[in-house]
Amino acid sequence: MAISISSLILHCVWVIMGVLTVRVVVGESEVPKAKSRAFFVFGDSLVDNGNNNFLATTARADSPPYGIDYPTHRPTGRFSNGLNIPDLISQHIGSEATMPYLSPMLTGPKLFIGANFASAGVGILNDTGIQFVNIIRIWEQLANFKQYQERVSTMIGAEQTKKLVNQGLVLITLGGNDFVNNYYLVPYSYRSREFSLPAYVNYLLAEYQRILQRLYDLGARRVIVTGTGPLGCVPAELGLRSRDGQCAVELQRAAGMFNPQMVQMLDVLNSKIGNHVFIAANAQEMHMDFITNPQGYGFVSSKVACCGQGPYNGLGLCTLASNLCPNRDLYAFWDAFHPSEKANKLIVKQIMAGSNKYMYPMNLSTIMALDSTQN
């Protein structure tokens, strides 16, 4: 039986990576099938693994005490005290953590693990996060995904690259910055004068649909799409807008409008495609579980950030000069905007095994089981 050059190269690469393979006959070629799947990540600071380290921007997490609980105990560019959501998903799907696409270390066999294209500060709209100056806006992230595929094609050929991407898992996290770092950033912002809140939500979702359609056109076939978290409940917004510790009403209203309509938009897209390509992750519900009942999840606080200053430790950046809690596992929020590693673990637990309240129409464990019978 003849073996194509691209199939042989791919087999050798996966052996080098230490991935167990089985041989599957496809046409007249023997194509190795990986035990784990590639993972691709797009979005903002909730999922950025360090791309912004390589940019001249203020949206960075590459200095202490970020990374204090990461295995190396050093900052990596993750907006976390330790592991973030993509890291934890990678663990669950039996893969190494994705590397930042801009990292010069992302070469050779490491490309087959996937890549993280996310950039802190970005949103659905290109004018979101302009105060951070140099960030990788979502359409640039998608352009980088196309470039990634071209790079991989030079190693294993277009057919095998298409298969790698089609069988991969995608996570995209956008939307929060379009509210906190755009519409509500300052009183009477340009977007808030241009749109009423309902009209703005409709505009965002129409733009988001274009982004997701482009992801599909680039080969993505399983995409977890997270809605916004409870925007009015993060320490930053409590510090700015709350006098009694209650979640900021207007930002909660925005999240309450955006998230259910996002699910409807995904339903429309899936109906058009004829398959469950896009899976909705209800980040608001996932967060609200431990925000409304922190003690039930082992937290002493879901209002005060572990690292920061001002009311609720919600003002300014997390730096060496900030207040820093001694035990990060006791806090739902690491800094003014981002969950702690422990909270991220709770979120990923629901991504993996949550009911339709959290994952619609199915959770990631169901996706993995379903896809294992089809690939």
C-alpha positions as CSV (number, residue, x, y, z in Angstrom):
1,M,0.0,0.0,0.0
2,A,1.4,3.4,-1.0
3,I,1.9,6.0,1.8
4,S,1.8,9.7,0.8
5,I,4.7,11.9,1.8
6,S,2.5,14.2,3.9
7,S,1.0,11.2,5.8
8,L,4.5,9.8,6.5
9,I,5.7,13.2,7.8
10,L,2.7,13.6,10.0
11,H,3.2,10.1,11.4
12,C,6.8,10.8,12.3
13,V,6.0,14.2,13.9
14,W,3.3,12.7,16.1
15,V,5.7,9.9,17.2
16,I,8.2,12.6,18.2
17,M,5.5,14.3,20.2
18,G,4.9,11.1,22.1
19,V,1.3,10.9,21.0
20,L,0.0,7.4,20.8
21,T,-1.4,6.7,17.3
22,V,-3.4,4.2,15.5
23,R,-3.4,3.7,11.8
24,V,-6.6,4.4,9.9
25,V,-7.0,3.5,6.2
26,V,-8.3,6.5,4.2
27,G,-8.5,5.8,0.5
28,E,-5.1,4.5,-0.4
29,S,-3.2,6.3,2.3
30,E,-2.5,5.3,5.9
31,V,-3.2,8.3,8.0
32,P,-2.2,8.4,11.7
33,K,-5.0,9.4,14.1
34,A,-4.0,11.3,17.2
35,K,-5.4,10.3,20.6
36,S,-5.8,14.0,21.5
37,R,-7.1,16.8,19.3
38,A,-5.7,20.1,18.4
39,F,-7.0,23.1,20.4
40,F,-7.4,26.6,19.1
41,V,-8.2,29.6,21.3
42,F,-9.4,33.1,20.3
43,G,-10.6,36.1,22.4
44,D,-9.6,38.4,25.2
45,S,-7.7,38.4,28.5
46,L,-9.8,35.6,30.0
47,V,-8.1,33.2,27.6
48,D,-4.8,35.0,26.5
49,N,-1.8,32.7,27.2
50,G,0.8,35.4,26.7
51,N,0.4,36.9,23.2
52,N,0.4,40.4,24.6
53,N,3.9,39.8,26.1
54,F,5.2,40.3,22.6
55,L,3.3,43.6,22.0
56,A,3.9,47.2,23.1
57,T,0.6,47.5,25.1
58,T,-0.5,48.3,28.6
59,A,-2.7,45.1,28.6
60,R,-0.1,42.8,30.0
61,A,0.2,40.3,32.7
62,D,3.9,39.5,32.5
63,S,5.1,40.8,35.8
64,P,4.6,39.6,39.4
65,P,2.5,38.7,41.2
66,Y,0.8,37.3,38.1
67,G,1.7,33.6,37.8
68,I,2.4,33.2,41.6
69,D,0.6,29.8,41.6
70,Y,1.6,28.8,38.1
71,P,3.8,25.6,38.1
72,T,6.9,27.8,37.5
73,H,5.7,30.5,40.0
74,R,6.5,33.1,37.4
75,P,4.3,35.4,35.3
76,T,3.5,34.0,31.8
77,G,1.1,36.6,30.4
78,R,-1.9,34.8,31.7
79,F,-4.3,37.1,33.6
80,S,-4.4,34.6,36.5
81,N,-2.6,33.6,39.6
82,G,-2.1,30.2,37.9
83,L,-3.8,28.3,35.2
84,N,-6.5,29.8,33.1
85,I,-9.5,28.3,31.3
86,P,-7.7,27.1,28.1
87,D,-5.0,25.4,30.3
88,L,-7.6,23.5,32.2
89,I,-9.5,22.5,29.1
90,S,-6.2,21.2,27.6
91,Q,-5.7,19.1,30.7
92,H,-9.2,17.6,30.3
93,I,-8.8,16.7,26.6
94,G,-5.4,15.1,27.2
95,S,-3.3,17.7,25.5
96,E,-0.4,20.1,26.3
97,A,-1.3,23.7,27.0
98,T,-1.6,25.8,23.8
99,M,1.2,28.2,23.3
100,P,0.8,31.9,22.3
101,Y,0.8,32.2,18.5
102,L,3.3,35.1,18.7
103,S,5.8,33.0,20.7
104,P,9.0,32.2,18.8
105,M,8.9,28.8,20.6
106,L,5.7,27.8,18.7
107,T,7.4,25.9,15.9
108,G,7.8,22.3,14.5
109,P,5.8,19.6,16.3
110,K,4.3,22.0,18.8
111,L,2.2,23.5,16.1
112,F,0.1,20.2,16.0
113,I,-1.0,20.8,19.6
114,G,-2.9,23.9,18.3
115,A,-2.3,27.6,19.1
116,N,-3.6,30.4,21.3
117,F,-4.4,33.5,19.2
118,A,-6.1,35.5,22.0
119,S,-5.1,39.0,23.0
120,A,-6.1,40.8,26.2
121,G,-8.2,43.9,25.7
122,V,-10.0,42.9,22.5
123,G,-13.7,42.7,21.8
124,I,-16.1,41.9,19.0
125,L,-15.7,45.5,17.7
126,N,-12.4,46.9,16.4
127,D,-12.8,50.1,18.4
128,T,-13.1,48.1,21.7
129,G,-9.9,48.4,23.7
130,I,-8.4,51.3,21.8
131,Q,-7.0,52.6,25.0
132,F,-4.6,49.6,25.1
133,V,-3.2,50.7,21.8
134,N,-1.4,47.6,20.3
135,I,-3.5,44.5,20.7
136,I,-4.5,41.7,18.3
137,R,-8.0,42.5,17.3
138,I,-10.3,39.6,16.5
139,W,-10.1,39.8,12.7
140,E,-6.3,39.8,13.0
141,Q,-6.6,36.7,15.2
142,L,-8.5,35.0,12.4
143,A,-5.9,36.2,9.9
144,N,-3.3,34.6,12.1
145,F,-5.3,31.4,12.2
146,K,-5.2,31.3,8.4
147,Q,-1.5,31.9,8.5
148,Y,-1.1,29.1,11.0
149,Q,-2.7,26.7,8.6
150,E,-0.4,27.9,5.8
151,R,2.6,27.2,8.1
152,V,1.3,23.7,9.0
153,S,0.6,23.0,5.3
154,T,4.2,23.4,4.5
155,M,5.0,20.5,6.9
156,I,2.2,18.0,6.3
157,G,0.3,19.3,3.2
158,A,-3.1,21.0,2.8
159,E,-5.2,17.8,3.1
160,Q,-3.7,16.8,6.5
161,T,-3.8,20.4,7.7
162,K,-7.5,20.6,6.9
163,K,-8.1,17.4,8.8
164,L,-6.2,18.6,11.8
165,V,-8.3,21.8,11.9
166,N,-11.6,20.1,11.2
167,Q,-11.1,17.7,14.0
168,G,-9.8,20.3,16.4
169,L,-11.6,22.0,19.2
170,V,-12.0,25.8,19.3
171,L,-12.7,28.1,22.2
172,I,-13.7,31.8,21.6
173,T,-14.3,34.3,24.4
174,L,-15.5,37.8,23.4
175,G,-18.1,40.4,24.4
176,G,-17.2,41.5,27.9
177,N,-14.8,44.2,26.8
178,D,-17.3,45.6,24.4
179,F,-19.3,46.7,27.4
180,V,-16.7,47.5,30.2
181,N,-14.0,48.8,27.8
182,N,-16.3,50.5,25.3
183,Y,-20.0,51.1,25.9
184,Y,-19.7,51.8,29.6
185,L,-16.0,52.8,29.7
186,V,-16.8,56.5,30.2
187,P,-20.1,58.4,30.6
188,Y,-21.6,59.2,27.3
189,S,-19.1,57.1,25.3
190,Y,-19.3,57.3,21.5
191,R,-21.0,53.9,21.3
192,S,-23.5,54.7,24.1
193,R,-24.5,57.9,22.2
194,E,-24.7,56.0,19.0
195,F,-26.8,53.1,20.3
196,S,-29.4,52.4,22.9
197,L,-28.4,49.3,24.9
198,P,-30.8,46.9,23.1
199,A,-29.6,48.2,19.7
200,Y,-26.0,47.9,20.8
201,V,-26.5,44.3,21.8
202,N,-28.1,43.6,18.4
203,Y,-25.2,45.2,16.7
204,L,-22.6,43.2,18.7
205,L,-24.3,39.9,17.9
206,A,-24.6,40.7,14.2
207,E,-20.8,41.4,14.2
208,Y,-20.2,38.3,16.3
209,Q,-22.1,36.2,13.8
210,R,-19.8,37.4,11.0
211,I,-16.7,36.4,13.1
212,L,-18.1,32.9,13.8
213,Q,-19.0,32.4,10.2
214,R,-15.4,33.3,9.3
215,L,-14.2,30.7,11.9
216,Y,-16.3,28.1,10.2
217,D,-15.1,29.1,6.7
218,L,-11.5,28.6,8.1
219,G,-12.3,25.0,9.0
220,A,-13.5,25.1,12.6
221,R,-16.1,22.4,13.2
222,R,-16.5,22.3,17.1
223,V,-16.5,25.8,18.6
224,I,-17.3,26.6,22.3
225,V,-18.6,30.2,22.4
226,T,-18.6,31.7,25.9
227,G,-21.0,34.5,26.7
228,T,-20.1,37.3,29.0
229,G,-19.7,36.8,32.7
230,P,-21.8,38.8,35.3
231,L,-20.2,42.1,34.2
232,G,-21.6,44.1,37.1
233,C,-20.3,41.8,39.8
234,V,-16.6,41.9,39.1
235,P,-14.5,43.8,41.7
236,A,-13.6,46.5,39.2
237,E,-17.3,47.4,38.7
238,L,-18.1,47.1,42.4
239,G,-15.3,49.5,43.1
240,L,-16.5,52.0,40.6
241,R,-20.2,51.7,40.7
242,S,-21.4,49.9,43.9
243,R,-21.9,51.5,47.3
244,D,-23.3,48.5,49.1
245,G,-21.6,45.6,47.4
246,Q,-24.5,44.8,45.1
247,C,-23.7,44.1,41.5
248,A,-23.9,47.1,39.2
249,V,-27.4,47.1,37.8
250,E,-26.8,48.5,34.3
251,L,-23.9,46.2,33.5
252,Q,-25.9,43.2,34.8
253,R,-28.7,44.3,32.5
254,A,-26.3,44.4,29.6
255,A,-25.1,40.8,30.3
256,G,-28.7,39.7,30.8
257,M,-29.6,40.9,27.3
258,F,-26.5,39.8,25.5
259,N,-26.1,36.2,26.7
260,P,-29.6,34.7,25.9
261,Q,-29.6,36.5,22.5
262,M,-26.1,35.0,21.8
263,V,-27.6,31.5,22.3
264,Q,-30.3,32.4,19.8
265,M,-27.8,33.6,17.3
266,L,-25.8,30.4,17.6
267,D,-29.0,28.4,17.0
268,V,-29.5,30.3,13.8
269,L,-25.9,29.7,12.7
270,N,-26.2,26.0,13.5
271,S,-29.5,25.7,11.6
272,K,-27.9,27.3,8.6
273,I,-24.9,24.9,8.7
274,G,-27.0,21.9,9.6
275,N,-24.8,20.7,12.5
276,H,-24.0,21.6,16.1
277,V,-20.8,23.4,15.3
278,F,-21.3,26.2,17.8
279,I,-21.8,25.4,21.5
280,A,-22.9,28.1,24.0
281,A,-21.1,28.2,27.3
282,N,-23.2,30.3,29.8
283,A,-20.3,32.0,31.7
284,Q,-22.8,34.2,33.5
285,E,-24.5,31.3,35.2
286,M,-21.2,29.6,35.9
287,H,-19.9,32.6,37.7
288,M,-23.1,33.4,39.5
289,D,-23.1,30.0,41.3
290,F,-20.0,31.0,43.4
291,I,-20.8,34.8,43.4
292,T,-24.1,34.3,45.1
293,N,-22.8,31.4,47.4
294,P,-19.1,31.9,47.8
295,Q,-18.9,29.9,51.1
296,G,-20.5,26.9,49.4
297,Y,-17.5,26.7,47.0
298,G,-14.9,27.3,49.6
299,F,-14.4,31.1,49.0
300,V,-14.3,33.7,51.8
301,S,-15.2,36.4,49.2
302,S,-16.6,36.7,45.7
303,K,-16.6,40.5,45.9
304,V,-13.0,41.4,46.9
305,A,-10.2,40.6,44.5
306,C,-7.1,38.8,45.8
307,C,-4.8,41.3,44.2
308,G,-5.5,45.0,43.8
309,Q,-6.2,48.2,45.7
310,G,-9.1,50.5,46.5
311,P,-12.6,49.4,47.2
312,Y,-13.0,45.6,46.8
313,N,-9.3,45.7,45.5
314,G,-11.0,46.6,42.3
315,L,-9.1,49.7,41.2
316,G,-6.0,49.8,39.1
317,L,-3.7,47.0,38.1
318,C,-2.4,44.1,40.1
319,T,1.2,44.8,40.8
320,L,3.9,44.2,43.5
321,A,2.6,47.3,45.3
322,S,-1.0,45.9,45.5
323,N,-2.7,44.2,48.4
324,L,-2.2,40.5,47.9
325,C,-4.1,37.7,49.7
326,P,-1.9,34.9,51.1
327,N,-4.3,32.1,49.9
328,R,-5.6,32.6,46.4
329,D,-7.9,29.6,46.7
330,L,-10.1,31.6,49.1
331,Y,-11.0,34.2,46.5
332,A,-13.3,33.9,43.5
333,F,-11.5,36.8,41.8
334,W,-7.7,37.0,41.3
335,D,-7.7,40.6,40.2
336,A,-10.2,43.3,39.3
337,F,-11.6,41.4,36.3
338,H,-10.3,37.9,36.2
339,P,-11.3,34.7,38.1
340,S,-8.8,32.9,40.3
341,E,-7.4,29.6,39.2
342,K,-9.8,27.9,41.6
343,A,-12.7,29.7,40.1
344,N,-11.5,28.8,36.6
345,K,-11.5,25.1,37.7
346,L,-15.2,25.5,38.7
347,I,-16.0,27.1,35.3
348,V,-14.2,24.4,33.4
349,K,-15.9,21.7,35.4
350,Q,-19.2,23.0,34.0
351,I,-17.8,23.3,30.5
352,M,-16.9,19.6,30.7
353,A,-19.9,18.1,32.4
354,G,-22.5,20.9,33.0
355,S,-26.2,20.6,32.2
356,N,-28.0,22.6,29.5
357,K,-28.2,25.4,32.1
358,Y,-24.5,25.9,31.5
359,M,-23.7,24.3,28.2
360,Y,-26.1,24.3,25.2
361,P,-26.9,22.1,23.5
362,M,-24.3,19.8,25.0
363,N,-21.2,19.9,27.2
364,L,-17.7,19.2,26.2
365,S,-17.6,15.6,27.5
366,T,-20.6,14.8,25.3
367,I,-18.9,16.5,22.3
368,M,-15.7,14.4,22.9
369,A,-17.7,11.2,23.2
370,L,-19.8,12.0,20.1
371,D,-16.8,13.0,18.0
372,S,-14.8,9.9,19.0
373,T,-17.4,7.7,17.3
374,Q,-17.4,9.8,14.1
375,N,-13.7,10.5,13.5
